[in-house]
């Protein structure tokens, strides 16, 4: 069991403790990543299926495709958060 924390929950956990140097959302691209993982998994299943049962295949297919759908629908996000204790001298550089 797990959970995906909200922006509010994340911010509350480090507010007053760290300086937020950068907060980037990679969510819009993660759908493509999950689909690539599924396509690779599906393409190589014949090489793997002697070690795993059909239930394993169905569970991973469901997981990867449902996660891809949730990112595509913008229901889930993937963030990279850069924090520092006291700020970065001369500022934090974010390549664009």
N, C-alpha and C positions, 0 to 999 in steps of 0.2 A: 504494500500500500504506500502511496506517496501523494504528494500534492505539489502544485505549481504555485509558488507565492505570487501575490499581486505586487504591483508597483508600491502600493501603500505599505504592505508588509515588509518588503525589502527596505524601503526608505526608513521605516521606523526602526529597523534592526541596526542601522549604522548612523542614523541622524545624531549629531553631536559627538560622534566618535571618529568619523572620517570626513575628508573633503571628497566630494564627487568630482573627479577629474574628467571623466567621460562616461556617457551612458549611450550605447549604440544598440539599435534594434536590428537584428539579423533575421527576424521572423519572416519577412516577405520572401526571403530566398530559401528558407529552410524546407519549404514544400519541395523544391527541386532536389535538395539533398536527400530527403527521405525517399523520393521517387527513384533517384539513382541507386540508393541502397536496395530498394525493393527489386528493381530491374536486375541488379547484379546478383542478389540472392536467388531470384527466380531463374535467371539464366544458368546458374551453377547448381541448382537443386539436384540435378541428376548425379553430380559428383558427391553430394552430401547425404542423399537420402538413405544410403546404407547405414549411416550412423544415427539417424533420427527418424522418428515416426511421422505419419501424416498429420497428427495433432500438432507437432512442433511446427511443421510447415504452415498450417492454417493459422496458428497463433501468431507467428511472425508476420505473415501476410496481413492479417487483420491489424496488428499493431502498427506496422509501417504505413499501410494505406490509410488507416484512420487518423494517425498522427499527421500525415501529409495533408489530409482533408481539413483537419483542424487548423493547421497553419495557413492553408489556402483560404479558408473562410475567415481568417484573422481572429480566431477564437483563442489561439495560443501565440505566445511571443517568445523569442529567444534573444536575450540581452547579453551584452558584454559590458560589465561595469568595471571601471578603473577607479580605485579608491586610493587615497594616500592619507597618512596620519596627520600631516600638517601642511599639505599642499606641496606642489612640485616647484622648486626654485626655477624661475624664468618661465613657468607655465608648462602644461602638459601638451606635447605635440601630437596631433591626430592627423595622420596622412589621409588625404581625401582621394 
